[in-house]
């Protein structure tokens, strides 16, 4: 059965309690970001990047790009 959002992505695994907790934490952080910057989070992208450790060896790490859009000011423009 196709995904209702139309992306044809199938999730055959149920979320674990650890995944549920991580989603709550990330949601809270994004909410704090929106409040402190008076903006809305429009996109979150997670990808892997290659970095080096203290000994100069390559390591793969997760990186997150967050795109925000400032909220329009309320009230009449002057």
Helices and strands as residue ranges (DSSP letters): H 17-37, E 39-52, E 58-70
